[in-house]
Protein backbone atom coordinates (compact mmCIF):
# COMPACT_ATOMS: atom_id res chain seq x y z
CA UNK A 1 0.00 0.00 0.00
CA UNK A 2 1.58 3.29 -1.13
CA UNK A 3 1.60 6.41 1.02
CA UNK A 4 0.98 10.01 0.06
CA UNK A 5 2.81 13.09 1.26
CA UNK A 6 -0.19 14.34 3.23
CA UNK A 7 -1.91 11.11 4.27
CA UNK A 8 -1.69 7.34 4.02
CA UNK A 9 -3.31 5.72 1.03
CA UNK A 10 -6.73 4.32 2.01
CA UNK A 11 -7.14 0.59 2.26
CA UNK A 12 -10.01 -1.55 0.93
CA UNK A 13 -12.33 -0.79 3.85
CA UNK A 14 -11.55 2.92 3.71
CA UNK A 15 -12.23 2.99 -0.02
CA UNK A 16 -15.66 1.40 0.50
CA UNK A 17 -16.41 3.82 3.34
CA UNK A 18 -15.35 6.82 1.25
CA UNK A 19 -17.58 5.71 -1.61
CA UNK A 20 -20.53 5.36 0.75
CA UNK A 21 -19.90 8.84 2.13
CA UNK A 22 -19.69 10.24 -1.40
CA UNK A 23 -22.97 8.65 -2.44
CA UNK A 24 -24.76 9.78 0.73
CA UNK A 25 -23.40 13.32 0.40
CA UNK A 26 -24.46 13.51 -3.25
CA UNK A 27 -27.96 12.32 -2.39
CA UNK A 28 -28.28 14.87 0.43
CA UNK A 29 -27.12 17.76 -1.77
CA UNK A 30 -29.47 16.69 -4.58
CA UNK A 31 -32.36 16.48 -2.11
CA UNK A 32 -31.63 19.98 -0.81
CA UNK A 33 -31.56 21.34 -4.36
CA UNK A 34 -34.88 19.67 -5.17
CA UNK A 35 -36.48 21.07 -2.00
CA UNK A 36 -35.15 24.56 -2.82
CA UNK A 37 -36.47 24.43 -6.39
CA UNK A 38 -39.88 23.19 -5.21
CA UNK A 39 -40.17 25.98 -2.65
CA UNK A 40 -39.25 28.61 -5.22
CA UNK A 41 -41.77 27.15 -7.64
CA UNK A 42 -44.53 27.16 -4.99
CA UNK A 43 -43.89 30.85 -4.33
CA UNK A 44 -44.03 31.66 -8.04
CA UNK A 45 -40.40 32.70 -8.45
CA UNK A 46 -39.89 30.23 -11.30
CA UNK A 47 -42.97 31.28 -13.24
CA UNK A 48 -42.36 32.19 -16.91
CA UNK A 49 -43.51 35.75 -16.24
CA UNK A 50 -40.61 36.26 -13.84
CA UNK A 51 -38.14 35.50 -16.61
CA UNK A 52 -40.08 37.26 -19.36
CA UNK A 53 -38.95 40.64 -18.04
CA UNK A 54 -35.55 40.14 -19.69
CA UNK A 55 -37.23 40.29 -23.10
CA UNK A 56 -37.85 43.99 -22.61
CA UNK A 57 -35.34 46.20 -24.41
CA UNK A 58 -35.09 48.62 -21.49
CA UNK A 59 -34.03 45.97 -19.00
CA UNK A 60 -31.55 44.44 -21.42
CA UNK A 61 -30.07 47.88 -22.04
CA UNK A 62 -29.77 48.48 -18.29
CA UNK A 63 -27.90 45.19 -17.86
CA UNK A 64 -25.63 46.00 -20.81
CA UNK A 65 -24.82 49.43 -19.35
CA UNK A 66 -24.14 47.86 -15.95
CA UNK A 67 -21.82 45.30 -17.54
CA UNK A 68 -19.92 48.08 -19.29
CA UNK A 69 -19.67 50.05 -16.03
CA UNK A 70 -18.38 46.94 -14.24
CA UNK A 71 -15.74 46.34 -16.89
CA UNK A 72 -14.65 50.00 -16.75
CA UNK A 73 -14.16 49.86 -12.99
CA UNK A 74 -12.40 46.52 -13.28
CA UNK A 75 -10.06 47.79 -16.01
CA UNK A 76 -9.04 50.83 -13.98
CA UNK A 77 -8.64 48.74 -10.82
CA UNK A 78 -6.62 46.07 -12.61
CA UNK A 79 -4.16 48.58 -14.06
CA UNK A 80 -3.96 50.53 -10.81
CA UNK A 81 -3.41 47.44 -8.67
CA UNK A 82 -0.65 46.10 -10.93
CA UNK A 83 1.21 49.42 -11.07
CA UNK A 84 0.84 49.95 -7.33
CA UNK A 85 1.83 46.34 -6.68
CA UNK A 86 5.09 46.73 -8.60
CA UNK A 87 5.93 49.96 -6.76
CA UNK A 88 5.14 48.50 -3.35
CA UNK A 89 7.07 45.30 -4.09
CA UNK A 90 10.14 47.29 -5.12
CA UNK A 91 9.77 49.46 -2.01
CA UNK A 92 9.39 46.40 0.19
CA UNK A 93 12.65 44.98 -1.21
CA UNK A 94 14.53 48.30 -1.02
CA UNK A 95 17.83 48.57 0.84
CA UNK A 96 16.76 51.93 2.29
CA UNK A 97 15.02 51.40 5.62
CA UNK A 98 12.61 54.38 5.40
CA UNK A 99 11.36 53.25 2.01
CA UNK A 100 11.06 49.64 3.14
CA UNK A 101 9.25 50.60 6.34
CA UNK A 102 6.85 52.92 4.51
CA UNK A 103 5.97 50.23 1.94
CA UNK A 104 5.56 47.60 4.65
CA UNK A 105 3.31 49.86 6.73
CA UNK A 106 1.14 50.71 3.73
CA UNK A 107 0.75 47.06 2.76
CA UNK A 108 -0.05 45.81 6.23
CA UNK A 109 -2.47 48.67 6.91
CA UNK A 110 -4.64 48.33 3.82
CA UNK A 111 -4.50 44.55 3.78
CA UNK A 112 -5.93 44.56 7.28
CA UNK A 113 -8.78 46.98 6.54
CA UNK A 114 -11.98 45.56 5.05
CA UNK A 115 -12.23 46.52 1.40
CA UNK A 116 -15.72 47.92 1.89
CA UNK A 117 -14.44 50.42 4.45
CA UNK A 118 -11.60 51.48 2.14
CA UNK A 119 -13.96 52.10 -0.78
CA UNK A 120 -16.44 54.02 1.37
CA UNK A 121 -13.72 56.14 3.00
CA UNK A 122 -12.24 57.13 -0.36
CA UNK A 123 -15.70 57.95 -1.71
CA UNK A 124 -16.73 60.08 1.29
CA UNK A 125 -13.38 61.74 1.86
CA UNK A 126 -12.11 62.45 -1.64
CA UNK A 127 -14.30 61.39 -4.57
CA UNK A 128 -17.90 61.96 -3.53
CA UNK A 129 -18.96 63.05 -7.02
CA UNK A 130 -16.98 60.34 -8.84
CA UNK A 131 -18.16 56.94 -7.67
CA UNK A 132 -16.39 55.02 -10.45
CA UNK A 133 -13.00 56.48 -9.54
CA UNK A 134 -13.68 55.90 -5.85
CA UNK A 135 -14.45 52.24 -6.51
CA UNK A 136 -11.42 51.82 -8.76
CA UNK A 137 -9.15 53.55 -6.23
CA UNK A 138 -10.35 51.38 -3.35
CA UNK A 139 -9.89 48.21 -5.39
CA UNK A 140 -6.47 49.37 -6.58
CA UNK A 141 -5.24 50.05 -3.04
CA UNK A 142 -6.33 46.73 -1.58
CA UNK A 143 -5.45 44.49 -4.51
CA UNK A 144 -2.23 46.41 -5.10
CA UNK A 145 -1.10 45.39 -1.63
CA UNK A 146 -1.91 41.76 -2.38
CA UNK A 147 -0.17 41.91 -5.77
CA UNK A 148 2.89 43.44 -4.07
CA UNK A 149 3.23 40.43 -1.80
CA UNK A 150 2.80 38.10 -4.78
CA UNK A 151 5.54 39.89 -6.70
CA UNK A 152 7.82 39.98 -3.67
CA UNK A 153 7.45 36.23 -3.32
CA UNK A 154 8.27 35.83 -7.00
CA UNK A 155 11.41 37.96 -6.70
CA UNK A 156 12.57 36.02 -3.66
CA UNK A 157 12.01 32.77 -5.57
CA UNK A 158 14.52 33.75 -8.29
CA UNK A 159 17.84 31.92 -7.67
CA UNK A 160 20.32 34.13 -5.87
CA UNK A 161 23.04 33.31 -8.38
CA UNK A 162 21.31 35.31 -11.09
CA UNK A 163 21.39 38.56 -9.13
CA UNK A 164 24.96 37.88 -8.04
CA UNK A 165 25.98 37.34 -11.65
CA UNK A 166 24.28 40.59 -12.63
CA UNK A 167 26.12 42.48 -9.90
CA UNK A 168 29.39 40.88 -11.04
CA UNK A 169 28.77 42.34 -14.50
CA UNK A 170 28.63 45.82 -12.94
CA UNK A 171 24.86 46.31 -13.02
CA UNK A 172 23.23 48.57 -10.44
CA UNK A 173 20.45 47.38 -8.14
CA UNK A 174 17.81 49.18 -10.21
CA UNK A 175 19.04 47.49 -13.36
CA UNK A 176 19.10 44.10 -11.67
CA UNK A 177 15.56 44.56 -10.40
CA UNK A 178 14.14 45.85 -13.70
CA UNK A 179 15.96 43.61 -16.17
CA UNK A 180 16.69 40.41 -14.22
CA UNK A 181 14.50 39.85 -11.16
CA UNK A 182 11.15 41.48 -11.91
CA UNK A 183 10.60 39.92 -15.38
CA UNK A 184 11.20 36.44 -13.98
CA UNK A 185 9.00 37.13 -10.96
CA UNK A 186 6.13 38.30 -13.17
CA UNK A 187 6.49 35.29 -15.44
CA UNK A 188 6.53 32.75 -12.61
CA UNK A 189 3.70 34.39 -10.65
CA UNK A 190 1.51 35.30 -13.62
CA UNK A 191 -1.19 32.68 -12.89
CA UNK A 192 -1.45 33.95 -9.31
CA UNK A 193 -1.58 37.55 -10.52
CA UNK A 194 -4.44 36.76 -12.88
CA UNK A 195 -6.23 34.81 -10.16
CA UNK A 196 -6.09 37.93 -8.00
CA UNK A 197 -7.54 39.88 -10.90
CA UNK A 198 -10.50 37.49 -10.79
CA UNK A 199 -10.98 38.52 -7.17
CA UNK A 200 -10.78 42.17 -8.27
CA UNK A 201 -13.52 41.57 -10.82
CA UNK A 202 -15.82 40.05 -8.21
CA UNK A 203 -15.07 42.83 -5.75
CA UNK A 204 -16.49 45.39 -8.17
CA UNK A 205 -19.88 44.29 -6.80
CA UNK A 206 -19.03 46.29 -3.66
CA UNK A 207 -19.71 49.42 -5.67
CA UNK A 208 -23.35 49.25 -4.58
CA UNK A 209 -22.34 50.80 -1.25
CA UNK A 210 -21.39 54.05 -3.04
CA UNK A 211 -24.31 53.84 -5.51
CA UNK A 212 -22.12 53.02 -8.50
CA UNK A 213 -24.34 51.49 -11.25
CA UNK A 214 -22.46 48.20 -11.63
CA UNK A 215 -24.14 44.83 -12.14
CA UNK A 216 -25.22 44.18 -8.56
CA UNK A 217 -26.59 47.69 -8.03
CA UNK A 218 -28.45 47.53 -11.36
CA UNK A 219 -29.88 44.11 -10.49
CA UNK A 220 -31.15 45.46 -7.17
CA UNK A 221 -32.81 48.41 -8.90
CA UNK A 222 -34.40 46.23 -11.58
CA UNK A 223 -35.77 43.73 -9.07
CA UNK A 224 -37.09 46.38 -6.67
CA UNK A 225 -38.79 48.47 -9.35
CA UNK A 226 -40.40 45.68 -11.39
CA UNK A 227 -43.60 44.08 -10.09
CA UNK A 228 -44.67 40.76 -11.66
CA UNK A 229 -47.75 38.87 -10.40
CA UNK A 230 -47.59 40.83 -7.17
CA UNK A 231 -43.96 39.84 -6.52
CA UNK A 232 -40.54 41.31 -7.16
CA UNK A 233 -38.31 39.16 -9.43
CA UNK A 234 -35.27 39.02 -7.17
CA UNK A 235 -34.54 35.34 -7.87
CA UNK A 236 -34.55 35.61 -11.64
CA UNK A 237 -32.59 38.88 -11.64
CA UNK A 238 -29.92 37.60 -9.27
CA UNK A 239 -29.67 34.39 -11.29
CA UNK A 240 -29.05 36.25 -14.54
CA UNK A 241 -26.55 38.68 -13.04
CA UNK A 242 -24.81 35.89 -11.16
CA UNK A 243 -24.44 33.96 -14.40
CA UNK A 244 -22.77 36.99 -15.99
CA UNK A 245 -20.28 37.17 -13.11
CA UNK A 246 -19.56 33.45 -13.43
CA UNK A 247 -18.90 33.74 -17.17
CA UNK A 248 -16.53 36.69 -16.69
CA UNK A 249 -14.62 34.94 -13.90
CA UNK A 250 -14.38 31.72 -15.92
CA UNK A 251 -12.91 33.65 -18.84
CA UNK A 252 -10.22 35.15 -16.61
CA UNK A 253 -9.55 31.77 -14.97
CA UNK A 254 -9.20 30.18 -18.41
CA UNK A 255 -6.70 32.88 -19.30
CA UNK A 256 -4.68 32.06 -16.17
CA UNK A 257 -4.72 28.34 -17.01
CA UNK A 258 -3.64 29.01 -20.60
CA UNK A 259 -0.79 31.24 -19.48
CA UNK A 260 0.37 28.65 -16.94
CA UNK A 261 0.43 25.90 -19.58
CA UNK A 262 2.22 28.16 -22.03
CA UNK A 263 4.80 29.02 -19.39
CA UNK A 264 5.56 25.35 -18.81
CA UNK A 265 6.04 24.67 -22.51
CA UNK A 266 9.67 24.36 -23.58
CA UNK A 267 10.89 26.98 -25.98
CA UNK A 268 12.29 25.52 -29.22
CA UNK A 269 12.33 28.61 -31.40
CA UNK A 270 16.15 28.77 -31.68
CA UNK A 271 17.56 26.21 -34.12
CA UNK A 272 20.89 24.64 -33.14
CA UNK A 273 23.34 24.02 -36.01
CA UNK A 274 24.57 20.42 -36.34
CA UNK A 275 28.11 19.72 -35.21
CA UNK A 276 30.73 19.66 -38.00
CA UNK A 277 33.42 17.02 -37.80
CA UNK A 278 36.89 18.49 -38.09
CA UNK A 279 39.14 17.17 -40.89
CA UNK A 280 41.55 14.44 -39.83
CA UNK A 281 39.54 13.29 -36.80
CA UNK A 282 37.96 9.90 -36.25
CA UNK A 283 34.21 9.54 -35.78
CA UNK A 284 33.87 7.02 -32.95
CA UNK A 285 30.29 6.16 -33.89
CA UNK A 286 30.90 5.57 -37.61
CA UNK A 287 34.56 4.57 -37.53
CA UNK A 288 35.52 6.99 -40.35
CA UNK A 289 37.88 9.87 -40.84
CA UNK A 290 36.56 13.42 -41.01
CA UNK A 291 36.58 15.12 -44.37
CA UNK A 292 36.97 18.70 -45.43
CA UNK A 293 34.57 20.72 -47.55
CA UNK A 294 36.04 19.30 -50.80
CA UNK A 295 35.65 15.72 -49.61
CA UNK A 296 39.40 15.07 -49.66
CA UNK A 297 41.35 13.18 -47.04
CA UNK A 298 38.76 10.52 -46.26
CA UNK A 299 38.31 8.42 -49.39
CA UNK A 300 39.66 5.36 -47.74
CA UNK A 301 37.47 5.78 -44.66
CA UNK A 302 34.34 4.72 -46.52
CA UNK A 303 35.29 1.09 -46.04
CA UNK A 304 35.91 0.39 -42.37
CA UNK A 305 37.53 -2.96 -43.01
CA UNK A 306 40.25 -1.97 -45.51
CA UNK A 307 42.77 0.80 -45.97
CA UNK A 308 41.77 3.60 -48.34
CA UNK A 309 43.75 5.92 -50.51
CA UNK A 310 43.35 8.91 -48.26
CA UNK A 311 44.67 7.39 -45.03
CA UNK A 312 44.88 4.32 -42.87
CA UNK A 313 41.63 2.41 -42.48
CA UNK A 314 40.01 1.64 -39.17
CA UNK A 315 39.54 -2.06 -38.49
CA UNK A 316 36.89 -3.30 -36.07
CA UNK A 317 37.34 -6.49 -34.11
Secondary structure, 3 states (H helix, E strand, C coil): CCECCCCECCCHHHHHHHHHHHHHHHHHHHHHHHHHHHHHHHCCCCCHHHHHHHHCHHHHHHHHHHHHHHHHHHHHHHHHHHHHHHHHHHHHCCCCHHHHHHHHHHHHHHHHCCHHHHHHHHHHHCCCCCHHHHHHHHHHHHHHHHHHHHHHHHHHHCCHHHHHHHHHCCCCHHHHHHHHHHHHHHHHCHHHHHHHHHHHHHHHHHHHHHCCCCHHHHHHHHHHHCEECCEECHHHHHHHHHHHHHHHHHHHHHHHHHHHHHHHCCCCCCCCCCCCCCCCCEECCCCEECCCCCCCCCHHHHCCCCCECCECCCCCC
